[in-house]
Each structure stands twice: as C-alpha cells, then as structure tokens.
Amino acid sequence: MLVTAASSLTAVASLAAGPSTAYAASAAQGVAGRDGDHLTVTVQNAGKGLDGTFELRCHPHGGSHPDPAGACAVVERNTRWGEDVFGPAPQGGVCTMQYGGPATARITGTWAGRPVDATYDRRDGCRIARWDRLVPLLPDLGSPASS
C-alpha cells in the first residue's frame, strides 16, 4: 500500500509539473516566434536626407533602418495588450491647430503576429504627437516651431 501511495504521489507530481513545463516551452516558443516582427517604413517629404524606405527586423534587430535597436525598442515600449500600437489618432479628439510639415510615412509588415498597414502625417497636434510617439522608428522632425 505504501508503494501504491508513493507511485500515486509521483504521478500527481508529474501532472502538476506538466503544465508548468508546457507553459515554459510555450513561452519560449512565443519569444522565438517574435522573429516574424518585420516592418517596412517609407518616409516622404521629411527633408534633411530623411526620406526613403527602410526595412526593420526585431528579435533580433536588423535591417536597413538607421537605428534598428532604438526603433524596435520604441515599438516595444508602446505595445500594450488590447491596443493597436499603429492605430489611428482617436476620432473626435481636440487637436491643436498646428502644422508639423509635409512629411508622411507608411508602415507595413507584421508586429506581434498581426499585420500592420498604417499611415502617418503631421497635419495637426494629434497627428504630430502620434508621429513623435514612434521616434526613432519614424524620423525626429522636432517641434513645428523649430522646423
């Protein structure tokens, strides 16, 4: 009876360890699966030699982007569960009436397993803030007053 109890205890312990082991393997797979993070950034009318199309890979960092580590870090910092880091400026918001210049950008690709296709401009204060939130993924154009 003691042998039966010991073997039952061993079976229960292995079941308890099973899910955590499976979770650890799943978590490791999730991090490994992030090497699908790939973005293409196209910037136009930014001036100062900032225009162009740049490839960015994260996990690990790479591509033709001028600052892949910084670009990946800013997107990571702004990624929140249940929110689209590349989502448009909120509708109906009160935005300052300032013009941040003619620069536009388009970001396409895949981030966190989701497709990305977002456009950016600097037509008002909300859109300038949305752009600036992703610097250095997007070029730092400074404040409209200093442009």
C-alpha positions in Angstrom: 0.0 0.0 0.0 2.9 2.3 0.7 4.3 1.6 -2.8 0.9 2.4 -4.3 0.7 5.7 -2.4 4.3 6.6 -3.5 3.6 5.9 -7.1 0.3 7.9 -6.9 2.2 10.8 -5.4 4.8 10.6 -8.2 2.0 10.6 -10.8 0.3 13.6 -9.3 3.6 15.5 -9.0 4.4 14.8 -12.7 0.9 16.1 -13.7 1.5 19.2 -11.6 4.9 19.7 -13.3 3.5 19.0 -16.8 1.5 22.3 -17.3 4.4 24.5 -16.0 6.8 22.7 -18.2 4.4 23.0 -21.1 3.9 26.7 -20.3 7.7 27.3 -20.2 8.1 25.7 -23.6 5.2 27.7 -24.9 6.6 31.0 -23.5 10.0 30.2 -25.1 8.2 29.4 -28.4 6.4 32.8 -28.1 9.7 34.7 -27.8 11.2 32.6 -30.6 8.1 33.3 -32.7 8.6 37.0 -32.5 11.4 36.9 -35.1 8.4 37.4 -37.5 8.4 41.1 -36.4 9.3 42.8 -39.7 8.3 46.4 -40.7 8.9 48.4 -43.8 8.9 52.2 -43.2 8.5 54.6 -46.1 9.1 58.3 -45.3 8.4 61.1 -47.8 8.8 64.9 -47.7 10.7 64.8 -44.4 13.7 66.6 -45.8 17.2 66.7 -44.5 18.1 63.3 -46.1 15.4 61.5 -44.0 13.3 60.3 -46.9 13.5 56.7 -48.0 12.3 53.1 -47.5 13.8 51.2 -44.6 13.4 47.6 -43.5 13.3 46.8 -39.8 13.5 43.4 -38.2 13.2 42.9 -34.4 14.0 39.9 -32.3 16.9 40.1 -33.3 17.4 43.7 -34.5 18.4 44.2 -38.1 17.5 45.6 -41.5 18.4 48.8 -43.3 16.7 51.2 -40.7 19.3 53.7 -39.4 18.6 52.7 -35.7 17.1 49.2 -35.6 17.7 48.8 -31.8 16.0 52.1 -31.0 13.2 51.6 -33.5 12.4 48.1 -32.1 12.6 49.5 -28.5 10.1 52.3 -29.1 7.6 50.0 -30.7 8.0 47.5 -27.8 7.5 50.4 -25.3 4.3 51.5 -27.0 2.9 48.0 -27.4 0.0 47.4 -25.0 -2.3 44.4 -24.6 -5.6 45.2 -26.4 -4.4 48.3 -28.1 -3.0 48.8 -31.6 0.4 50.5 -31.4 -0.1 51.6 -35.0 -3.8 52.6 -34.6 -5.0 56.0 -35.9 -5.3 59.1 -33.8 -8.6 58.9 -31.8 -11.7 60.3 -33.6 -13.3 63.3 -32.1 -10.3 64.4 -30.1 -9.4 68.0 -29.6 -6.2 68.7 -31.5 -4.1 71.8 -31.6 -4.3 73.6 -34.9 -0.6 73.5 -35.8 1.1 72.2 -38.9 4.1 70.0 -38.5 5.2 70.0 -42.1 4.5 67.9 -45.3 6.2 64.7 -44.0 4.3 61.5 -44.5 5.1 57.9 -43.6 3.7 54.5 -44.2 4.5 51.5 -42.0 3.6 48.0 -43.3 4.6 44.5 -42.2 4.0 42.3 -39.2 4.3 43.2 -35.5 3.5 40.7 -32.7 1.9 38.3 -35.2 -0.5 40.9 -36.5 -0.5 42.7 -39.9 0.5 46.4 -39.9 -0.6 49.0 -42.5 -0.5 52.4 -41.0 -0.1 55.9 -42.4 1.3 59.0 -40.6 1.4 62.7 -41.3 1.8 65.9 -39.2 -1.3 67.9 -40.2 -2.3 68.8 -36.6 -1.2 68.4 -33.0 -2.8 64.9 -32.5 -1.0 63.6 -35.6 2.3 65.2 -34.7 2.0 63.5 -31.2 1.2 60.2 -32.9 4.3 60.5 -35.1 6.6 61.7 -32.3 5.5 58.7 -30.1 7.2 56.4 -32.6 10.6 58.3 -32.9 13.1 56.8 -33.8 11.1 54.3 -35.8 10.0 57.5 -37.7 12.5 60.3 -38.1 12.7 63.0 -35.4 11.5 66.2 -37.1 11.4 68.3 -34.0 8.6 70.6 -32.9 6.8 72.5 -35.6 8.0 75.8 -34.1 11.7 74.8 -34.6 11.1 73.5 -38.2 
